[in-house]
Every structure is written in C-alpha cells, then in structure tokens.
Amino acid sequence: MEKISIEKHNQLKGEVIIPADKSISHRSIMIGSISRGETFIDNFLKSEDCLWTVDVFRKLGVEIIEQGENSYRINSDGCDSLRQPESELYFGNSGTGLRLACGILAGSSLSCVLTGDKSLSSRPMKRITLPLKMMGADIEGPDEAGHLPLRIRGRKLKGINYISPVSSAQIKSSLLLAGISASGSTSVTEPFKSRDHTENMLKAFGADIKIEGLKVTINPTGNLQAQHIRVPADISSAAFFIVAGLITGNSEIIIKDVGVNKTRTGLLDVLSQMGADINIIGKSPEAIEPLADICVKSSELKPFVIERNIIPRLIDEIPILMIAATQAQGTSLIKGAAELRLKETDRIESMSDGLSKMGAKIDVQGDNIYITGPTNLKGAQINSFSDHRTAMSFLIAGLVAEGTTEVKDTACIKTSFPNFFKKLMRVVA
C-alpha cells in the first residue's frame, strides 16, 4: 500500500501547471467517438480514470490515436459506427466514464456488460438506470440495475421530460447523450444547476440543444460533427494548490490556464466569502470552455456558509474547503452535503475521521458539517479510504500541521492527478 509523509512548511512560491480537467477529458473522448470525422484533443488528462474511458471506446471499435504526449486524434463515422465489443467494458474507478457511457450504449445496437473496481461497484447506479429505463432502455444488474455489473442491450429509445430529484451532471449528461438518437425530444430539469460541460461540448459538436434556466432539452441530432478541443486545467485539481497557498504563511502561487466555467467556480465564490486574496488573471473565452490564470496569496480567512444550492458547483472541492475551514477565524457550516456520501468513499466520514485525528474541531449532524477554527493541526496517520480527493486534502493539511502527517493508500491519487506530490514539492520554498 502506497503512502506519503509530509512535514510542516512555512512558505509556498512559484507557478504551477495543473493537469487537464478530468470531466472535460472524459467527455472529449466519448463525444468525439460518436461524431463523424476527425476530432483532435489537446491537453488531455492521462489519469487512470480517463485512460479507462479511452480503453472502453477502443474496445467499441473507435480509432483513438495518440498524437504527442497529451493529445489524441479520433476517427469515427458517428454513433452508428460503434462495434460490438469482444469483452466486458471495464471503467476502473470512473463514475463519470461509466454513467455517461450508459447513455450512449442504451440507444445503440450493441449488447455490453459494464464493470468497474470495488469502489465503483458499490456506488449507486439507479440514479441513471431508472430514467434510462423510462426512455425504454434494456438494462439489467444487481438490485434492479442499482449496482455493477450492468448489462445493456441497446435499442431505440424515446425522449422523456425528466425532473431530476438531485442536481447531478452525470445524470443530466447520461440522458442527454441517450437523447441524441432517441425519438422525440429529451429534457432534464434539475433543482439547481450542475456543471454544464456536456451541454457546451454537444453544442460545439452541432447538437440541437436548448438551455432554459434549469431545464436542458436535446432533440434527435443525427451525426455530430468532429471538432478540435483544448482541455483546460482542472479547477478541482487546482483547488488543492489554491487552498495550500491561502493557509501557508508568506505564500504566493500562480496556477496557469485553469478552466473557469461558471458552473465550476463555486470554490472561488466561497473563498471570496472567506476574504481570500485571489486574483483571476487574463480570463479569456475558448471555443468551448473559458480559462484564466489564478494568483493566490496567503490570507487570514473568515468562516464560510455553504448552502445546498451551491453544492453542485463545488461538490468535488468540499474536502479541501474543509481543510481551509480549520484555519478560518470562527465556525464554518456546510449544509445538506448528502452527495458527498456517494463519491469514491463517504467523504463526510473520511474527512471527519482524518480531521478528528489531526485535532480539528468538527461536528457532523446528519448531512450538515460544522468546523470551528483556527486550529493548530497535529500530524497524524490518515486513512484516505482509497479516495483521491481525501488523500490530497490531507497532504495539504500536512503543510500546516505540527510534526509529520502520513497519508495511507495514496495510489488513488493517480485517478485524477498523477504527479500531485511532485508538483506540490516544487512550490515548497
């Protein structure tokens, strides 16, 4: 079992180039694979999760060719050109890859078995299989297609008007991808707006898609048309360096070319609420997603309140915000964070367990989390529970903790940020 130890540091300085956005990397492979022509992808994230998506679509007969270190070229004749795989489709730990692929495969002419690792196999799938079945999908699996493995026998689907009980980009994206080839329009309405990378990319590839507030509607499109995509740096990965720069004294970090899609910048809104010294430099629109440099300086932080309606815009950043809360002057509150219990691990449990070991003042009441600071954290042995965001969050906590912090089971970091610790050590002054 891999583990990493880290000591307290007094200053961070330098520029950081963050790996590409995982969500957009997944989508670029999937949407490129069902689009006619040559799709070029620059700055692709070669993490384990994203490489499993590449492997799956190669098994489905798509020509996906590496073009340099982090670039791919996809040749496809469109969604009807996918071929029957000769083996099961294994997605590793990637919930995004699997759930979005379900939408594509449900409306195909293929029969496929979808599997994943132990963690993914324990995660709930009814949130997508139920609405896909409402569209006419033939999906079987344990617990009425509630868990992996799933068997999908593709067939012609019909469009539906789905009112989602939760805000989830994975649910929304799965149904929109299914709706591309369904008969009639398919719409998804959420209680709060989740990240919109799928809508942006589908629109760029020529899909007939309409956005009205919290409702997104797609009409049968025929073949999408190949495009050139440059994937921005992942703000969810940048979040660890942003918070590190804020809580470590005398620090200044510049994080380059970060995606600043407004459905993903809830983190920056909360940190602004905390009085963080953050400057967004050179914000510029891209063909599909906007990006900017982010300059961070160490700051005296105030407590925050995260309401339920903003959680879809920062769900992946809550673990590192919990670390920031331990250094704020007062009690921070996260309301209604139930979705954290459905990630790679129960992140409420994993984060409260580790923070308690480090001496933080944390109180979990149902799905509400209270953290009171500032706290002089103490180094401890931390269990990541095989969750990459938990592991990286506690390595950042170790920068300000007295003594040595040892994080166990850190191999999981490779699913999203393979060189995380090496890049962190480069900005340690």
N, C-alpha and C positions, 0 to 999 in steps of 0.2 A: 504493500500500500504506500503510495507516494505521500510525502508530507513536506511542508515548507516551514522554516522557522524565520522569524523576523524580529529585529530589535527596534527600540525607540529611536527616532531620528528628529533632529531639530530644524531641518530646512529641506525644502524641495525646490529645485530650479531646473529650467530647461524647456525645450519643445518636445512634444510627444505626438507621434503619428499612431493613431488608433486603428485597429483592424476595421475592415469594412462592416457595414450594417448586416447583421445576420438575417433579419426579417426580409430585407430587400434582396439579399443574395439568394435566399430560398426562392423567392417569387420570380427572380430573373431567370432561373433555370426552368421552373415549371411553366411560366407563361411563354418563355422563348421556345420551349419544347412543343407547345401546341400552336405555334404561329408559323405561317408559311414564309419561307425564305431563310436568310442568314441573320441570326441575332448575334451581336458582339457584346460581350460583358467585360468591362474593365473594373479593376479593383475588387474582384470577387473575394469573399471571405472563405479561405480554405481551412475552416474549422471542421471538426468531426461531424457535427450536425449537418452542415451544408454539403460536405462531401458524400454523406449518405444519400442526400437528395440527388446529387449528380449520378451516383451509382444506380439509384432506382430508375431514373429516366433513361439511362443507358440500357438497362435491362428491358425497358419498354421499347427499345429499338431506335432511340433518338441518337443521332450522331452529335456527340458533345466532345469537342477537341480543345485541348489546352493550347493557348496562344501566349506563351511567355509565362512569367512567374504567377500572376494573379488574374489572368484573362482567359476567357473561353469563347469559342465560336460554336454556335448551334446551327445545324442544318436540319430543317424539318419541312414536311409538306402539310403541316397543320394537324389539328387534333385527331382527324380520322386516320392519320398515318401511324399512330401508336400500335405496337405489335404485342401479341400475346407473350408474356414473359415465361421463361423456362424454369423459373424458381420463384420462391417467395420473395416479396419485396420487403426488405429489412430497413427500418428507419432509425436504428440506434436509439438515441435519446431524444429525437426531434419530434416534438408535438406539432410544431408548425408544418414541417415537411409532411407528416402523415395525415394530419387533418385536412390540409389543403389538397393533397393528392386524392383523398377520398372523394372530394367534389368533382375532380377531373375524371376519375375512374368510374364513378357511379353512372355517368352518362356516356361511357364509351361502349365498345363492342367486346370488351375483354372480361375475362374471369381471373381475378387476382386474390392472393392471400397476403395480407399486410401484417407485419410483425415488428417488434421493437425489443429493446432491452428490458431488464427487470423493472426499472423505474417507469418507463413509458407504458409497460404492460399493466401497471397499477393505476394509471391515470384514466379519468372518466371519458368515455367516447360517445355516450348518448347525446351529449350536447350537440354533436354534429350528425350522428346516425339517425336520430329521431326526425329532425327536419328533412334530411335527405330521403328518408323513407316516405315522408309526406309528399315528396316530389315523385315518388314511385320507385325509389332505389331498392335494389335487392341486396341487402347487407345482413350477414349472419355473424354471430360471435357470442362468446360467453356473456351471461347476464343480459340477454336480448340485445346483443351488439353493444353492450356497455363497456367492454374491455377487449383488448387484443387477445388472440389474433382475430382479425376481421376477414371475412371472405366477401368480396364484392363481385357480383355478376352484373356487368354493365348492361344497361337498357335505355331506351328512350325515356327521358324524364319530362315532367310537366312543370311549368312555372308555378310558384306559390307566392303568397304575400305573408311573410313570416315576421311575427312580432317576437323578437328575442327577449327572453327573461333576464339576460345578462348582457353587458357590453363586452364583446369579445371579437377581436379582429379575426381570430381563427374560425369562429362560427360564420361570421359575415363573409369571409373570403371563400370558405368551402362552398357556401350556397351560391355565391356569385360565379365561381368557376363552374359549378354544375349548371348554372343558368345560361351559360354561353351557348350550349347546344340544346337546351330544353325547348319544349313547345310553349309559346306564350312568355310573358314577362315574369321575372322573378324579382321580388323586392325583399329587403331586410330592414327592419326598423329596430333600433337599439334604444335602451333607456338613456344612455349617454354615449357620446361619440367615441368610438375606439380608433386606433391608428388606421390611416387610410391609404397605406402603400399599395394595396391591391387595386383600389379604385384608380389611383393615379397611374399605375402601370397599365391596367387594362385600357384606360382612356388613351394613353400614349400608343398602345398597340392597335387602336382602332375599334375597340368595343363600343357598342351602343349602350352607354351607361349614363344615368341621370342621378344627381345628388340633390335632395331636397331636405335640408336640415339633418335630422337623424335617420332619414329614410334613403336607402340606395336602391335603385332599380336598374336591372340589366335586361336587355332584350336579346333574343337569339341573334348571333352576330355572324355566323359563318366563320370563315377563316380570319384569324387575327393576322396582322402583318408584322414581320420581323423588324426589330429596332436596334439601335445602339444604346447601351445602358452603361453609365458610370455609377457605381455604387458608392455612396458617401460613407465616411467613417461613422461608426455606430455610437449614437449618443448614450445608449445603455452601457456600453463599454467605457466611453469617456467619463461616465458618471463617477467611476471609482477614482480617476485622477482629479476630477473636479473637486470632490469632497476631500481627497487627500491634500490638495493644495489649500483648501479652506481651513482645515483643522490642524495642519502642521505649521508651526510658527515660522515667520520670516520667509514665506514661500511665494514663488511666482511661477506659474506653469502656463504655457500656451499649447493648446490642443488643436491640431490642424485639421481643416476640411471636414468638420463634423456635420452630419445631417441635422437640420433644424426644422424639420417638418412640424407644424404647429400641433399635430396630434401626438407628438412625441416629446414636447418640451415642457411638460408638466413639472419635471425636475427643476428646470430653470425658474419657473414661476414660484415654486416652494422655496428655493434658495434665495430668491429675491425677497420673499416674505421674511426670511431669516436675516436679512441685511448683508448677504454675501457680496463680496467685491468681485463681480463677474462682468467682463466686457465682451460683447459679441462684435467681432471684427470682420468687416468685408463681407457681410451677408449678401449672397447673390443667388438668383434663381437658376436652377439647372433645367434641363429638358423635362425631367420627371420629378426630381426632389431638390429642394434648396439646401445649401450648405454654407458654413461660416467657420472661422477660427474662433476659439473661445479662450480668453485670457482670465486666469483665476489667481487671486492673491489671498493670502491668509487673512482671516476675518474673525471678529468677535460676533458670534451667532446668537440670534434670538430664537425662541421656540417657535414651532410651526403647528398649524392645524391642517390636516389633510382630510377634506370632506370626501364622501363617497363618489360624488360626481366627477372628481378629477382623477380618481384612481386608474381608469383605463388609459390615461395619458402618461402614467408613470409607474405602472404595475411592476415592471422589472427593476425599477430604481428604488423601491421601498426598502429593500435590505440595506443599501448603502446610506439612505436617508436616516435609517435607524441608528447607524453609527454616528452620523452628523448630530443627531439629537442628543447623544450622550455628552457632547461638547457645547451644547447651547445653554444659555442662561435661563432656565425655567423648564416647565413641563410641556413637552410636545405630545400631540394626540393624532393618531391615525384612526379614522372611523371606518367601520364596515369593510375590513380588508379580507373578507372571506375568500376571495380569489387566490390569495397567497397560499391557501391550504391545498390548492390543486395544481401546484407547479411541480418541478422535478422532485421536490420534497415539500412537506408542510413548512413553508418558510416562516410562518409565525412561530412554530415550535423550534425550528433550527436556530433562528436568530435570537429568540428569548433564552434558549438554552446556553448559547455561547456568550451572550451579553451578561447573563447572570454569573457565569463563571469568571468573567472579567471585572465583576464588581459594579456593573451598571444598575441603575435604579429603573427597573422595567416592570410594568404591571399589565398583564393581558386579561381583559374582561370580555370573554366571548371573542368577537372579531374586532374589538377595539383595543388599541395598544397605546399605553401611556409610558413615556420615557422622560425622566427628570434629570437635568444636568445643571452645571457641568460636573463630570465625574472624572477623577483620576483613575483611568482604567489600569488594571493589573494584567500582566502577561499570564496566559493560561494555555492549557491544551484544549483545542477546539475541534469538534467533530463537524465536518462540512456536510455530513449526511449525503455525500455524493452530489451536492448541488453547487454548480459553478458560481452562482452569484453569492451564495452564503460563504463559500471559500474565499472569494476575492474581497468581500466586505470585511472579513476578519483579518485578512492580511493588511488592509488599510487601517483597521483599528489598532493593529500591532505597531504602527508608526508612532502612535501617541501613548502607548501603554508602557508602564514601568516593567522592566525585565524582558523576558523572552516570550513571544507568542508563537505557539506551534499549531499550525492548521493541518489536520489529518485528512487524507483522502483527497488530494489536490489534483489528481489526474483528470477530474471532471472539468477543470478549467479549460481544457483543450476543446471542449464542445463549442466555446464561443471566443476565447481569447488565448490562443496557444502560447504566445510569448509574453504573457502578462507580467510575470515576476521579473523577467529580464528588463522589460521596459520600465518597470517601477524602480529598479535599482539604478537605472541610468539617470533618473532625476533626483536621486538622493545626493544632496550636496555634502 
